[in-house]
Amino acid sequence: MNTLIFLGALLSFLGVALGAFGAHALKDKFAEPRYAQNWNTAVQYQMYHALGLIILGTLSSDVLLGETSLLMWAGYLMLAGVIFFSGSLYVLSVTGIKKLGAITPIGGVLFLAAWILVMIEVMS
């Protein structure tokens, strides 16, 4: 439980920092306007799933669902999704290496798998 909440808080902190960095330090440095949009999308999805991790940590309390392997796996999949999805968009945005766009959907699939595990857990 505490691990998921900690990871969610860490990703939230980094999301705020990266959002501010993109808006201020990088705003005139992106090679193309779409790279700024990619950066913002990366921050958005990172923040959504950071909050998802905090929710999973809360659901894992003994008062609610308790710690379950499915919720832990969902949390780890969300973390991996942030790394693949948001991470690839961050790097793409600052480097312009378009091949990194091929990695982004892997993160999306990881996000989907995480949410499926949450659905399975709450319905069992």
N, C-alpha and C positions, 0 to 999 in steps of 0.2 A: 504494500500500500504506500508506504513512505517513498519507496523508490520511484513509483509512477508519479506521485505528486512532485517530488524533487525534479524529475526529468521534465515534467510539464512546466514547472516554475523556471527552470533553466532555459528551456526553449522559448518561453514567454519573454524572459529577460533579453535573450539574444535576438528575438524577433523585434522587440522595441528598439534595441541598439542598431540592428541592421536596417530597420525601417528609417530611422533617423539618419544613419550613415548614407543610405541611398538618396534620401530627400535633400540632404545638405552637401555632403562631401562629394557625392558622385553625380549630382543633378546635371552638371555641364560636361561630364566626362563620358557618358554613354555614347558609343559610336552612332547609334540609331535610336530614335524615340521608342521603338518597340522593346529595346533592351531595358529601358526604364519601366515599361509595363511588365516585362518579365520579372524584374526585380520585385515590383509591387505584388505580383501574383505569388512569388516565392514567399514573401513576408506574410501575405494573407493565409496561405495554406499552412505555413509554419505555425502561425498563431491559432488557427482553427484546431490543429492537431495537438498543440501544446495544451489548449483548454480541454481537448479530448482526453489527454493523459491525466490531467487533474481530475476530471470526472471519473475516469477509470479507477484512479487511486481512491477517490471517495466511495465509489461503488464497492471497492474491495474491503471497506471497513466491515468489521464483524457485525455491526448493527444492520447493515444492508445485505449485500450478497456474500460478503466474506471473500478472502483471497482465493481465487480460482486460477487454475492454469490457463484457462481460455482468456481471462481478462489480462493476465500477465503477457500471454502471447500477443494479444491485441495491442497492448502497450508497446511491446518491442517492435511489432510490425509498424505501428504509427511512427516510432522513432526512426526506424529504417526508411519509412516513406518520406519523412522530412529530409533525411540525409540524401536520398536519391532524387526526390522531386525538387525540393527547395534548393538543395545543394547544387544540383546540376543547373538550375536556373540562375543562381547567384554567379556561378563560374561562367556560364554562357554570357550573362549580362556584362561582365567586366572584361572578358577575353574575346568575345565574338566567335568562339569556336562552335560552329553550328552542329558539329557531330555530337556534342553533348546533349542536344535535343533528343537524341535516341535513348538516353538514359532516363529522361523525365517520366515517360509512361510507366517505367518499372516502379517508380515511387507511387504513381497513381494506383497501380494494381495492389501495391502493399497497403495503401490507405483503404482500398475497397475490401481487401481481405481482413484487415483489422476490424472494420465496421461489421462485416459478416460474423466474425467471432463474437463481437458484442451482442449482436442479435441472437445468435445461437445460445449464448450464456443466459441472457435475460428471459428467453423463452423456455429454457429447460427447467 
